Amino acid sequence: MVKLRSLRFSISRSNSKINVGVSEQAVSNGCKGAGGGGGEIKWELRPGGMLVQKREDGGSLGEALIKVRVSTVSRWHDISIEATSTFGELKMVLALVTGLEPREQRLLYRGKEREDGDYLHMVGVKDMDKVLLLEDPAIKERKLRALAMARSQVIGNPCCTIKV
C-alpha cells in the first residue's frame, strides 16, 4: 500500500491576491511543486473566485483590453478597459469623461442595471459591446432642488426694508 503525503500550504495575502507557496518542510521531504524545478508555487485568485496557478509568461487574463461603447442620452464614449474590471471601475473612468460622480451613475447592460461589484467578463461584456449610462433620478432631483434654492436666495428680494 502506498501512502501519499499531502502538501502543506502557507497562505499570505498581498495586494488583494492570494500567494500560496509550498512549505519548506514539504520541499525538504522531496515533494516538488508544479513546474518541476522550483519549490514554490505562485497562485492567483481569479475574479470568479477560482484559485489557479499564476502564469509566468505574463499572458494573464486581466491584461486583455476591451473597448466598451458607453451611451449617454446625447453622446457616445468609447472606453478601453480590462475585461476583468468591475462596473464600479468603469464608473470611475466614466466620472473622468462625463463629470458625473460614480454614485450618480446607473449603468445598464442588456436591459439590466448592474451592481458596482459585477465583473464585466462575468456578465458577458465583450469587445465593442454597448452600455447605457443614466444619471440617477433621485440625485438629479436633489441637484435641481439645490440649484433652485440657490437661485432663489441670490435673486431673492434686492430691496431691504429697514424699520426704525
Beta strands, then each sheet from edge to edge (+ up, - down):
strand 1: 9-14
strand 2: 17-22
strand 3: 43-45
strand 4: 51-53
strand 5: 65-71
strand 6: 76-82
strand 7: 105-109
strand 8: 112-113
strand 9: 130-135
sheet 1: 1+ 2-
sheet 2: 3+ 4-
sheet 3: 6+ 5- 9- 7+ 8-
end
